[in-house]
Amino acid sequence: MNQIDVCINYYGKPYHTAVTLLTLWKHSSKHINKIFLVIEKIQPYYQYDVIPLLKFYLKGLPIEYVYPQYFYYSGNPDESWLTDPEKRYGLKYQYALEKSDKEFLFLSHNDCLYEDDLLGKMLMKTQHETIAGIGLVGQCWNCPAFFAKLCDGSRFESFVPAKAELKELVDTYNPPRAEIHYKLIDRELIHPLPECRLNEYACLVNVPVYQKNVVPTGDILPFGGGWHGTDWGAIWFHSMYNRGYKFINFPFEPFMQHAPFSNNGSGHRADTEFDLYKSSEQGAKAYLLSNNLIPKQIPFALRLEKQAIRTKHQIRNALIKLKVKMAG
């Protein structure tokens, strides 16, 4: 039974994205109805020409390609913009969360390697109660309560510190985002803790519950924005939990590897380090070829299309630079 839609935001990494979707489909296709693949308006390193290549590799999958008109990267729009659907759809995952008519939407980063039926295992955990989401809970690697061995993703509900206690933990352990922690504590956003969220590397979100509670129908701020919290989804998670909704902590390992072709286990650094981007993409391509997930050759017409797109953007960039030079 197809119970799930899937959403991935594409910001570069065509070979990683192909690994993500082709291995997810290999293990969990029986659960999947449709895939929303959101092509961000801005692409890293001007790599617009590889999008046709990605489509070629994914042509057998039930994909709806989405092209939002706005791009916020790690930021988010002013809250007053949220009445405008196009501005709202620039938020990560928001288009799919509003448009899906399935019970659950599976969110995934586009640099994952699925090695088992993670969707099926998550679904089994959702059968006995209504939940808001399931996945790995907490960015514990940034949390002072974790450093103090007081809390982790499996204990986030039971560790409820007082305001003074949480502030003392931040003072003592000086977490990477301490300044944000202090601001949230001053706003009385104590529990769940500032680094608590449903990590969107690989998680299921209850679509009807989301649509009922979140803008534009409800009053809770969308998943795909920071909203002065520590990261995407943290403020949404805090709001939904304190409204009485339940989240299930379900670590994705060993069923999925995140950033498997990176030498540091993180995908974000590749957004600003081109050598890392290239090397990790080469690793993803090698995996696809060695597992016969993509053909060794691409059609000549596709090579021409890629070249035409590349030339178009090179001309555009040259004109922009000339315009800036003449103006300055």
Short mmCIF file of the C-alpha atoms (twelve columns), coordinates in Angstrom:
data_MODEL
# 
_entry.id   MODEL 
# 
loop_
_atom_site.group_PDB 
_atom_site.id 
_atom_site.type_symbol 
_atom_site.label_atom_id 
_atom_site.label_alt_id 
_atom_site.label_comp_id 
_atom_site.label_asym_id 
_atom_site.label_seq_id 
_atom_site.Cartn_x 
_atom_site.Cartn_y 
_atom_site.Cartn_z 
_atom_site.pdbx_PDB_model_num 
ATOM 1   C CA . MET A 1   0.000  0.000  0.000   1 
ATOM 2   C CA . ASN A 2   1.384  3.416  -0.983  1 
ATOM 3   C CA . GLN A 3   1.047  5.385  2.240   1 
ATOM 4   C CA . ILE A 4   3.865  7.903  1.891   1 
ATOM 5   C CA . ASP A 5   4.952  10.819 -0.236  1 
ATOM 6   C CA . VAL A 6   8.629  11.804 -0.212  1 
ATOM 7   C CA . CYS A 7   10.224 15.256 -0.353  1 
ATOM 8   C CA . ILE A 8   13.836 16.155 -1.083  1 
ATOM 9   C CA . ASN A 9   15.216 19.639 -1.690  1 
ATOM 10  C CA . TYR A 10  17.872 19.649 -4.380  1 
ATOM 11  C CA . TYR A 11  20.751 22.069 -3.783  1 
ATOM 12  C CA . GLY A 12  23.527 20.652 -5.897  1 
ATOM 13  C CA . LYS A 13  25.021 17.140 -5.672  1 
ATOM 14  C CA . PRO A 14  23.315 15.383 -8.599  1 
ATOM 15  C CA . TYR A 15  25.131 12.094 -8.007  1 
ATOM 16  C CA . HIS A 16  24.400 12.145 -4.269  1 
ATOM 17  C CA . THR A 17  20.764 12.878 -5.064  1 
ATOM 18  C CA . ALA A 18  20.619 9.950  -7.464  1 
ATOM 19  C CA . VAL A 19  22.141 7.661  -4.801  1 
ATOM 20  C CA . THR A 20  19.581 8.913  -2.268  1 
ATOM 21  C CA . LEU A 21  16.506 8.393  -4.386  1 
ATOM 22  C CA . LEU A 22  17.544 5.246  -6.224  1 
ATOM 23  C CA . THR A 23  18.539 3.414  -3.017  1 
ATOM 24  C CA . LEU A 24  15.433 4.669  -1.193  1 
ATOM 25  C CA . TRP A 25  13.316 3.406  -4.086  1 
ATOM 26  C CA . LYS A 26  15.166 0.090  -4.144  1 
ATOM 27  C CA . HIS A 27  14.349 -0.676 -0.519  1 
ATOM 28  C CA . SER A 28  11.074 1.169  0.113   1 
ATOM 29  C CA . SER A 29  9.229  1.633  -3.189  1 
ATOM 30  C CA . LYS A 30  6.254  -0.387 -1.956  1 
ATOM 31  C CA . HIS A 31  5.459  2.400  0.511   1 
ATOM 32  C CA . ILE A 32  5.964  5.368  -1.825  1 
ATOM 33  C CA . ASN A 33  3.227  7.128  -3.772  1 
ATOM 34  C CA . LYS A 34  5.045  10.181 -5.140  1 
ATOM 35  C CA . ILE A 35  8.342  12.026 -4.767  1 
ATOM 36  C CA . PHE A 36  8.465  15.828 -4.609  1 
ATOM 37  C CA . LEU A 37  11.909 16.871 -5.832  1 
ATOM 38  C CA . VAL A 38  12.291 20.583 -5.109  1 
ATOM 39  C CA . ILE A 39  14.886 22.215 -7.360  1 
ATOM 40  C CA . GLU A 40  16.184 25.244 -5.491  1 
ATOM 41  C CA . LYS A 41  16.210 28.520 -7.426  1 
ATOM 42  C CA . ILE A 42  19.901 29.047 -6.640  1 
ATOM 43  C CA . GLN A 43  22.406 26.239 -7.209  1 
ATOM 44  C CA . PRO A 44  25.958 25.982 -5.805  1 
ATOM 45  C CA . TYR A 45  28.913 26.588 -8.115  1 
ATOM 46  C CA . TYR A 46  26.514 27.539 -10.963 1 
ATOM 47  C CA . GLN A 47  25.751 23.873 -11.539 1 
ATOM 48  C CA . TYR A 48  22.467 24.375 -13.352 1 
ATOM 49  C CA . ASP A 49  23.548 22.270 -16.319 1 
ATOM 50  C CA . VAL A 50  23.487 18.989 -14.377 1 
ATOM 51  C CA . ILE A 51  19.756 19.108 -13.614 1 
ATOM 52  C CA . PRO A 52  18.829 17.462 -16.966 1 
ATOM 53  C CA . LEU A 53  21.372 14.745 -16.143 1 
ATOM 54  C CA . LEU A 54  19.698 14.130 -12.789 1 
ATOM 55  C CA . LYS A 55  16.304 13.883 -14.472 1 
ATOM 56  C CA . PHE A 56  17.745 11.336 -16.911 1 
ATOM 57  C CA . TYR A 57  19.003 9.150  -14.070 1 
ATOM 58  C CA . LEU A 58  15.685 9.362  -12.207 1 
ATOM 59  C CA . LYS A 59  13.349 8.992  -15.182 1 
ATOM 60  C CA . GLY A 60  11.807 5.749  -13.897 1 
ATOM 61  C CA . LEU A 61  10.642 7.228  -10.568 1 
ATOM 62  C CA . PRO A 62  7.263  8.894  -9.838  1 
ATOM 63  C CA . ILE A 63  8.677  12.407 -9.408  1 
ATOM 64  C CA . GLU A 64  6.978  15.794 -9.409  1 
ATOM 65  C CA . TYR A 65  9.618  18.456 -10.000 1 
ATOM 66  C CA . VAL A 66  8.979  21.676 -8.076  1 
ATOM 67  C CA . TYR A 67  10.656 25.013 -8.878  1 
ATOM 68  C CA . PRO A 68  10.127 27.558 -6.068  1 
ATOM 69  C CA . GLN A 69  10.573 31.236 -6.883  1 
ATOM 70  C CA . TYR A 70  12.317 32.034 -3.591  1 
ATOM 71  C CA . PHE A 71  15.421 30.617 -1.929  1 
ATOM 72  C CA . TYR A 72  16.444 31.214 1.697   1 
ATOM 73  C CA . TYR A 73  19.215 28.618 2.220   1 
ATOM 74  C CA . SER A 74  19.611 28.488 6.028   1 
ATOM 75  C CA . GLY A 75  17.466 31.578 6.644   1 
ATOM 76  C CA . ASN A 76  13.758 32.198 6.400   1 
ATOM 77  C CA . PRO A 77  11.435 34.979 5.223   1 
ATOM 78  C CA . ASP A 78  9.874  37.615 7.398   1 
ATOM 79  C CA . GLU A 79  6.822  36.120 9.094   1 
ATOM 80  C CA . SER A 80  4.608  38.654 7.325   1 
ATOM 81  C CA . TRP A 81  5.516  36.955 4.030   1 
ATOM 82  C CA . LEU A 82  3.893  33.682 5.036   1 
ATOM 83  C CA . THR A 83  0.504  34.737 3.663   1 
ATOM 84  C CA . ASP A 84  2.032  34.571 0.162   1 
ATOM 85  C CA . PRO A 85  2.146  30.951 -1.062  1 
ATOM 86  C CA . GLU A 86  5.086  31.494 -3.424  1 
ATOM 87  C CA . LYS A 87  7.207  32.987 -0.649  1 
ATOM 88  C CA . ARG A 88  6.129  30.199 1.681   1 
ATOM 89  C CA . TYR A 89  7.084  27.525 -0.856  1 
ATOM 90  C CA . GLY A 90  10.680 28.774 -0.736  1 
ATOM 91  C CA . LEU A 91  10.928 27.177 2.715   1 
ATOM 92  C CA . LYS A 92  12.392 23.676 2.751   1 
ATOM 93  C CA . TYR A 93  9.750  20.950 2.343   1 
ATOM 94  C CA . GLN A 94  6.836  23.401 2.652   1 
ATOM 95  C CA . TYR A 95  5.361  22.870 -0.819  1 
ATOM 96  C CA . ALA A 96  5.141  19.108 -0.294  1 
ATOM 97  C CA . LEU A 97  3.850  19.465 3.269   1 
ATOM 98  C CA . GLU A 98  0.985  21.586 1.957   1 
ATOM 99  C CA . LYS A 99  0.261  19.598 -1.211  1 
ATOM 100 C CA . SER A 100 0.600  15.986 -0.075  1 
ATOM 101 C CA . ASP A 101 -2.643 14.138 0.582   1 
ATOM 102 C CA . LYS A 102 -0.986 11.117 2.201   1 
ATOM 103 C CA . GLU A 103 -0.839 10.330 5.913   1 
ATOM 104 C CA . PHE A 104 2.922  10.801 6.062   1 
ATOM 105 C CA . LEU A 105 5.555  12.757 4.173   1 
ATOM 106 C CA . PHE A 106 9.092  11.406 4.322   1 
ATOM 107 C CA . LEU A 107 11.743 14.126 4.410   1 
ATOM 108 C CA . SER A 108 15.300 13.307 3.421   1 
ATOM 109 C CA . HIS A 109 18.546 15.094 2.758   1 
ATOM 110 C CA . ASN A 110 19.860 14.554 -0.759  1 
ATOM 111 C CA . ASP A 111 23.137 13.002 0.420   1 
ATOM 112 C CA . CYS A 112 21.970 9.726  1.922   1 
ATOM 113 C CA . LEU A 113 22.586 6.064  1.186   1 
ATOM 114 C CA . TYR A 114 19.642 3.817  2.076   1 
ATOM 115 C CA . GLU A 115 20.623 0.228  2.873   1 
ATOM 116 C CA . ASP A 116 17.331 -1.165 4.206   1 
ATOM 117 C CA . ASP A 117 13.606 -0.432 4.286   1 
ATOM 118 C CA . LEU A 118 13.758 2.454  6.750   1 
ATOM 119 C CA . LEU A 119 10.272 3.638  5.757   1 
ATOM 120 C CA . GLY A 120 8.706  0.281  6.576   1 
ATOM 121 C CA . LYS A 121 10.433 0.127  9.944   1 
ATOM 122 C CA . MET A 122 9.268  3.655  10.804  1 
ATOM 123 C CA . LEU A 123 5.703  2.914  9.715   1 
ATOM 124 C CA . MET A 124 5.516  -0.072 12.058  1 
ATOM 125 C CA . LYS A 125 6.180  2.297  14.971  1 
ATOM 126 C CA . THR A 126 3.328  4.648  13.994  1 
ATOM 127 C CA . GLN A 127 0.466  2.151  13.998  1 
ATOM 128 C CA . HIS A 128 -0.740 2.433  17.572  1 
ATOM 129 C CA . GLU A 129 -1.009 6.182  18.201  1 
ATOM 130 C CA . THR A 130 -1.211 9.544  16.477  1 
ATOM 131 C CA . ILE A 131 2.192  11.143 16.275  1 
ATOM 132 C CA . ALA A 132 3.507  14.383 14.768  1 
ATOM 133 C CA . GLY A 133 6.677  12.764 13.487  1 
ATOM 134 C CA . ILE A 134 9.248  10.009 13.802  1 
ATOM 135 C CA . GLY A 135 12.985 10.112 13.205  1 
ATOM 136 C CA . LEU A 136 16.216 10.938 14.990  1 
ATOM 137 C CA . VAL A 137 15.381 13.469 17.705  1 
ATOM 138 C CA . GLY A 138 17.871 16.075 18.839  1 
ATOM 139 C CA . GLN A 139 21.101 17.640 17.675  1 
ATOM 140 C CA . CYS A 140 22.693 16.244 20.783  1 
ATOM 141 C CA . TRP A 141 26.216 16.881 19.509  1 
ATOM 142 C CA . ASN A 142 25.508 20.601 20.112  1 
ATOM 143 C CA . CYS A 143 23.662 20.277 23.434  1 
ATOM 144 C CA . PRO A 144 25.096 20.989 26.914  1 
ATOM 145 C CA . ALA A 145 22.635 18.575 28.552  1 
ATOM 146 C CA . PHE A 146 24.073 15.800 26.385  1 
ATOM 147 C CA . PHE A 147 27.620 16.842 27.290  1 
ATOM 148 C CA . ALA A 148 26.579 16.548 30.945  1 
ATOM 149 C CA . LYS A 149 25.117 13.060 30.283  1 
ATOM 150 C CA . LEU A 150 21.665 14.230 31.389  1 
ATOM 151 C CA . CYS A 151 19.775 13.920 28.123  1 
ATOM 152 C CA . ASP A 152 19.740 12.418 24.630  1 
ATOM 153 C CA . GLY A 153 17.192 11.682 21.914  1 
ATOM 154 C CA . SER A 154 15.660 8.814  23.881  1 
ATOM 155 C CA . ARG A 155 15.299 10.920 27.048  1 
ATOM 156 C CA . PHE A 156 14.284 14.322 25.691  1 
ATOM 157 C CA . GLU A 157 10.787 14.040 27.210  1 
ATOM 158 C CA . SER A 158 11.953 13.188 30.717  1 
ATOM 159 C CA . PHE A 159 14.754 15.734 31.197  1 
ATOM 160 C CA . VAL A 160 12.916 18.986 31.975  1 
ATOM 161 C CA . PRO A 161 15.328 21.481 33.575  1 
ATOM 162 C CA . ALA A 162 14.389 24.708 35.283  1 
ATOM 163 C CA . LYS A 163 15.397 27.919 33.539  1 
ATOM 164 C CA . ALA A 164 18.323 28.517 35.901  1 
ATOM 165 C CA . GLU A 165 19.558 24.926 35.517  1 
ATOM 166 C CA . LEU A 166 19.565 25.102 31.732  1 
ATOM 167 C CA . LYS A 167 21.366 28.427 31.780  1 
ATOM 168 C CA . GLU A 168 23.987 26.969 34.120  1 
ATOM 169 C CA . LEU A 169 24.524 24.062 31.717  1 
ATOM 170 C CA . VAL A 170 25.116 26.504 28.868  1 
ATOM 171 C CA . ASP A 171 27.526 28.480 31.071  1 
ATOM 172 C CA . THR A 172 29.439 25.325 31.991  1 
ATOM 173 C CA . TYR A 173 29.701 23.591 28.627  1 
ATOM 174 C CA . ASN A 174 29.626 26.548 26.198  1 
ATOM 175 C CA . PRO A 175 27.931 24.724 23.280  1 
ATOM 176 C CA . PRO A 176 28.614 25.844 19.675  1 
ATOM 177 C CA . ARG A 177 25.392 27.889 19.511  1 
ATOM 178 C CA . ALA A 178 25.463 29.212 23.066  1 
ATOM 179 C CA . GLU A 179 24.332 32.698 22.057  1 
ATOM 180 C CA . ILE A 180 21.143 31.307 20.518  1 
ATOM 181 C CA . HIS A 181 20.598 29.107 23.585  1 
ATOM 182 C CA . TYR A 182 20.704 32.143 25.883  1 
ATOM 183 C CA . LYS A 183 18.218 34.037 23.710  1 
ATOM 184 C CA . LEU A 184 15.807 31.094 23.663  1 
ATOM 185 C CA . ILE A 185 16.095 30.650 27.420  1 
ATOM 186 C CA . ASP A 186 15.280 34.346 27.881  1 
ATOM 187 C CA . ARG A 187 12.198 33.775 25.680  1 
ATOM 188 C CA . GLU A 188 11.203 30.955 28.090  1 
ATOM 189 C CA . LEU A 189 11.719 28.301 25.389  1 
ATOM 190 C CA . ILE A 190 13.114 25.831 27.885  1 
ATOM 191 C CA . HIS A 191 11.641 22.460 26.964  1 
ATOM 192 C CA . PRO A 192 12.133 20.753 24.629  1 
ATOM 193 C CA . LEU A 193 15.722 21.982 24.868  1 
ATOM 194 C CA . PRO A 194 17.087 24.420 22.258  1 
ATOM 195 C CA . GLU A 195 18.832 21.722 20.208  1 
ATOM 196 C CA . CYS A 196 15.831 19.386 20.237  1 
ATOM 197 C CA . ARG A 197 14.228 18.869 16.852  1 
ATOM 198 C CA . LEU A 198 13.099 16.143 14.472  1 
ATOM 199 C CA . ASN A 199 16.215 15.849 12.305  1 
ATOM 200 C CA . GLU A 200 15.233 16.097 8.663   1 
ATOM 201 C CA . TYR A 201 18.045 13.861 7.410   1 
ATOM 202 C CA . ALA A 202 15.403 11.111 7.315   1 
ATOM 203 C CA . CYS A 203 12.070 11.503 9.094   1 
ATOM 204 C CA . LEU A 204 8.326  11.018 8.695   1 
ATOM 205 C CA . VAL A 205 5.965  13.941 9.335   1 
ATOM 206 C CA . ASN A 206 2.245  13.417 9.902   1 
ATOM 207 C CA . VAL A 207 0.720  15.432 7.053   1 
ATOM 208 C CA . PRO A 208 -2.862 16.003 8.370   1 
ATOM 209 C CA . VAL A 209 -1.512 17.017 11.784  1 
ATOM 210 C CA . TYR A 210 0.997  19.378 10.155  1 
ATOM 211 C CA . GLN A 211 -1.565 20.970 7.863   1 
ATOM 212 C CA . LYS A 212 -4.014 21.497 10.731  1 
ATOM 213 C CA . ASN A 213 -1.528 23.253 13.013  1 
ATOM 214 C CA . VAL A 214 0.953  25.045 10.763  1 
ATOM 215 C CA . VAL A 215 0.654  28.228 8.704   1 
ATOM 216 C CA . PRO A 216 -1.340 28.893 6.529   1 
ATOM 217 C CA . THR A 217 -4.169 26.928 8.220   1 
ATOM 218 C CA . GLY A 218 -2.823 26.986 11.761  1 
ATOM 219 C CA . ASP A 219 -0.603 29.360 13.722  1 
ATOM 220 C CA . ILE A 220 2.626  27.362 14.179  1 
ATOM 221 C CA . LEU A 221 5.616  28.440 12.083  1 
ATOM 222 C CA . PRO A 222 6.654  26.030 9.311   1 
ATOM 223 C CA . PHE A 223 9.202  23.257 9.643   1 
ATOM 224 C CA . GLY A 224 11.573 24.598 7.003   1 
ATOM 225 C CA . GLY A 225 12.710 27.795 8.701   1 
ATOM 226 C CA . GLY A 226 14.930 28.677 11.632  1 
ATOM 227 C CA . TRP A 227 12.671 31.386 13.143  1 
ATOM 228 C CA . HIS A 228 15.533 32.432 15.487  1 
ATOM 229 C CA . GLY A 229 15.860 28.891 16.816  1 
ATOM 230 C CA . THR A 230 18.983 26.760 16.532  1 
ATOM 231 C CA . ASP A 231 18.162 25.152 13.184  1 
ATOM 232 C CA . TRP A 232 15.443 24.148 10.735  1 
ATOM 233 C CA . GLY A 233 12.516 22.543 12.486  1 
ATOM 234 C CA . ALA A 234 13.524 23.341 16.073  1 
ATOM 235 C CA . ILE A 235 10.856 25.993 16.706  1 
ATOM 236 C CA . TRP A 236 8.244  23.878 14.899  1 
ATOM 237 C CA . PHE A 237 9.212  20.867 17.040  1 
ATOM 238 C CA . HIS A 238 9.018  22.920 20.259  1 
ATOM 239 C CA . SER A 239 5.606  24.331 19.323  1 
ATOM 240 C CA . MET A 240 4.101  21.001 18.297  1 
ATOM 241 C CA . TYR A 241 5.421  19.184 21.365  1 
ATOM 242 C CA . ASN A 242 4.028  21.823 23.705  1 
ATOM 243 C CA . ARG A 243 0.677  21.568 21.959  1 
ATOM 244 C CA . GLY A 244 0.564  17.977 23.125  1 
ATOM 245 C CA . TYR A 245 1.771  16.076 20.063  1 
ATOM 246 C CA . LYS A 246 4.099  13.105 20.366  1 
ATOM 247 C CA . PHE A 247 7.378  12.468 18.549  1 
ATOM 248 C CA . ILE A 248 9.132  9.108  18.364  1 
ATOM 249 C CA . ASN A 249 12.913 8.963  18.468  1 
ATOM 250 C CA . PHE A 250 14.046 6.571  15.736  1 
ATOM 251 C CA . PRO A 251 17.760 6.742  14.787  1 
ATOM 252 C CA . PHE A 252 18.290 6.036  11.093  1 
ATOM 253 C CA . GLU A 253 21.480 4.009  11.514  1 
ATOM 254 C CA . PRO A 254 22.175 1.245  10.475  1 
ATOM 255 C CA . PHE A 255 19.449 1.507  7.834   1 
ATOM 256 C CA . MET A 256 20.815 4.672  6.224   1 
ATOM 257 C CA . GLN A 257 24.156 6.459  6.011   1 
ATOM 258 C CA . HIS A 258 24.216 10.254 5.937   1 
ATOM 259 C CA . ALA A 259 26.929 11.909 3.803   1 
ATOM 260 C CA . PRO A 260 28.574 8.521  3.096   1 
ATOM 261 C CA . PHE A 261 30.995 9.918  0.502   1 
ATOM 262 C CA . SER A 262 32.239 12.803 2.646   1 
ATOM 263 C CA . ASN A 263 35.373 12.510 4.742   1 
ATOM 264 C CA . ASN A 264 33.739 14.321 7.674   1 
ATOM 265 C CA . GLY A 265 30.190 12.912 7.863   1 
ATOM 266 C CA . SER A 266 28.685 16.302 7.055   1 
ATOM 267 C CA . GLY A 267 27.067 17.494 3.863   1 
ATOM 268 C CA . HIS A 268 27.031 21.233 4.517   1 
ATOM 269 C CA . ARG A 269 30.761 21.877 4.195   1 
ATOM 270 C CA . ALA A 270 30.608 20.816 0.562   1 
ATOM 271 C CA . ASP A 271 28.341 23.809 -0.089  1 
ATOM 272 C CA . THR A 272 31.305 26.133 0.442   1 
ATOM 273 C CA . GLU A 273 34.325 23.893 -0.198  1 
ATOM 274 C CA . PHE A 274 34.442 23.037 -3.890  1 
ATOM 275 C CA . ASP A 275 37.229 20.454 -3.616  1 
ATOM 276 C CA . LEU A 276 35.182 18.554 -1.038  1 
ATOM 277 C CA . TYR A 277 32.109 18.916 -3.247  1 
ATOM 278 C CA . LYS A 278 33.947 17.431 -6.238  1 
ATOM 279 C CA . SER A 279 35.547 14.557 -4.349  1 
ATOM 280 C CA . SER A 280 32.347 13.499 -2.619  1 
ATOM 281 C CA . GLU A 281 30.407 13.696 -5.904  1 
ATOM 282 C CA . GLN A 282 33.047 11.485 -7.511  1 
ATOM 283 C CA . GLY A 283 32.498 8.969  -4.727  1 
ATOM 284 C CA . ALA A 284 28.748 9.025  -5.271  1 
ATOM 285 C CA . LYS A 285 29.171 8.579  -9.037  1 
ATOM 286 C CA . ALA A 286 31.518 5.641  -8.509  1 
ATOM 287 C CA . TYR A 287 28.955 4.010  -6.203  1 
ATOM 288 C CA . LEU A 288 26.183 4.426  -8.787  1 
ATOM 289 C CA . LEU A 289 28.298 2.949  -11.573 1 
ATOM 290 C CA . SER A 290 29.659 0.053  -9.543  1 
ATOM 291 C CA . ASN A 291 26.136 -0.912 -8.474  1 
ATOM 292 C CA . ASN A 292 24.695 -0.521 -11.994 1 
ATOM 293 C CA . LEU A 293 22.256 2.140  -10.858 1 
ATOM 294 C CA . ILE A 294 23.061 4.490  -13.746 1 
ATOM 295 C CA . PRO A 295 24.305 3.889  -17.312 1 
ATOM 296 C CA . LYS A 296 27.946 4.474  -18.152 1 
ATOM 297 C CA . GLN A 297 27.063 6.684  -21.127 1 
ATOM 298 C CA . ILE A 298 24.556 9.512  -21.549 1 
ATOM 299 C CA . PRO A 299 22.729 10.371 -24.786 1 
ATOM 300 C CA . PHE A 300 24.348 12.866 -27.131 1 
ATOM 301 C CA . ALA A 301 21.251 15.083 -27.016 1 
ATOM 302 C CA . LEU A 302 21.581 15.321 -23.245 1 
ATOM 303 C CA . ARG A 303 25.227 16.376 -23.548 1 
ATOM 304 C CA . LEU A 304 24.144 19.129 -25.939 1 
ATOM 305 C CA . GLU A 305 21.417 20.269 -23.540 1 
ATOM 306 C CA . LYS A 306 23.906 20.443 -20.677 1 
ATOM 307 C CA . GLN A 307 26.317 22.490 -22.791 1 
ATOM 308 C CA . ALA A 308 23.564 24.898 -23.847 1 
ATOM 309 C CA . ILE A 309 22.553 25.529 -20.228 1 
ATOM 310 C CA . ARG A 310 26.186 25.994 -19.194 1 
ATOM 311 C CA . THR A 311 26.777 28.499 -21.988 1 
ATOM 312 C CA . LYS A 312 23.607 30.409 -21.113 1 
ATOM 313 C CA . HIS A 313 24.722 30.884 -17.515 1 
ATOM 314 C CA . GLN A 314 28.272 31.774 -18.503 1 
ATOM 315 C CA . ILE A 315 26.948 34.557 -20.752 1 
ATOM 316 C CA . ARG A 316 24.565 35.719 -18.028 1 
ATOM 317 C CA . ASN A 317 27.344 35.866 -15.432 1 
ATOM 318 C CA . ALA A 318 29.666 37.715 -17.817 1 
ATOM 319 C CA . LEU A 319 26.970 40.323 -18.486 1 
ATOM 320 C CA . ILE A 320 26.362 40.788 -14.755 1 
ATOM 321 C CA . LYS A 321 30.079 41.280 -14.104 1 
ATOM 322 C CA . LEU A 322 30.291 43.783 -16.984 1 
ATOM 323 C CA . LYS A 323 27.282 45.689 -15.668 1 
ATOM 324 C CA . VAL A 324 28.811 45.842 -12.163 1 
ATOM 325 C CA . LYS A 325 32.151 47.007 -13.561 1 
ATOM 326 C CA . MET A 326 30.542 49.773 -15.624 1 
ATOM 327 C CA . ALA A 327 28.443 50.897 -12.661 1 
ATOM 328 C CA . GLY A 328 31.441 50.998 -10.318 1 
# 
